[in-house]
Amino acid sequence: MHRGFFARALEDSPADPLSSKYSQSVLSASMSACTFIALIESLFSKHPRLAERMWFFFTHVFSCAVSRAS
């Protein structure tokens, strides 16, 4: 939901996206990415063999990491 506005915030002010008018979307996307990464980390630590078979989770984790890095 916030991905487009997150990208717009990065376009408008790449040095400080929190100063953009879309700062709420930046915060929401960042919080969602952190939550999803923590969820998959917990799943992998409790059920590694099951989590390994769900490769699509890791593509989403990679997307979350990219959004957190930007």
Buried (B, 14 or more C-beta within 10 A) or exposed (E): EBEEBBBBBBEEBEEEBEEBEBBEBBBBBBEBBEEBBEEBEEBBEEEEEEBEEEEEBEEEBEEBEEBEEE
